[in-house]
């Protein structure tokens, strides 16, 4: 199982996390070059090597380019003396418009937008405002938007099966906010880290930014100590502020989990399939075996509710259960995977309306266990095909192309 471990014991911000993830890539400079072509108007991502107290890594900065009307803040780690540009005030809708204009995958755009929904919801809760009225001050600046989008672009390239983080260091002391002096962590960071283990850390100032907290909340499946992994790549992303006691960086380790006697026991996963073809089930079974499953069984079944179908049963190692469940959810029509005698792996779903070139289509957004997918409703695809005089497959392909633009 490919595993990414994030060491957030020295704080967290989007820029530092992005620097750590870039360090785990096979070709970091190629990624940065490609990232600078996604359409972030007026700024350019630049990287420089650094080291502190025996830790080597990189500092990322967004530098202003050209002579356009770019007027966002340009700072890191809450350093107001570096914010020499007039801030652009953005709402959640404004930020989503910026993200949707970027030349990245639909998956990256959706996940970056979801992070900003978390930030806006936390801010609305703290300030007792409607989520659409909240002004995203620093987090709405183009450099922070770039770091959030960059994190998901880097994760997409890394393609890891599971992400684990250490507890997040938040800092101690007092901070000055728009509402006066407040304890650290500031209210919005506290709201975002609700349910996420965190520790005071080594410094008497803010060590975790709002975007950093929202990213951890969004991407991490488990918080705890680093498991045994065979590290293949490691990276460290540094901030610019000097730490008195620790090192101002986020570290990331990518590798395969080491199988031990404690996690080698076998387990069974199963789900029912009613709309998958024989070819698609055979494809899924092949994927499951290649991902580490010990065996895959298919059993014909008849449901009083759904009619005829196939029971898919998979035998895998205890430590591979999460990855195997994710593989089933990714490669079949299943929305739920049962772990026999134990827990259920179930995806969360949300219905949205999407305007496509064949009309307005109801789409089911599917999220969970690292799986992110969209599924247009069958009856809407049929209606669109009949209206346009095209085949179901053609209508479906057009709709999926428009959704993922």
Secondary structure, 3 states (H helix, E strand, C coil): CEEEEEECCCCECHHHHHHHHHHCCCCHHHHHHHHCCCCCCCEEEEEEEEEECCEEEEEEEEEECCCCCCCCCCCCCCCHHHCCCCCCCECHHHHHHHHHCCCCCHHHHHHHHHHHHHHHHHHHHHHCCCCCCCCECHHHCHHHHHHHHHHHHHHHHHCCCEEEECCEECCCCEEEECCEEEECCCHHHHHHCCCCCEECCCCCCCCECHHHHHHHHHHCCEECCCCCEEEEEEEEEECCCCCCCCCCEEEEEEEEECCCCCCCCEEEEEEEECCCCHHHHHHHHHHHHHCCCCEEEEEEEEECCCEEEEEEEEEEEHHHHHHHHHHHHHHCCCCEEEECCCCEEECEEEEEEEEECCEEEEEEEEEECCEEEEEECHHHHHHHHHHHCCCHHHHHHHHHHHHCC
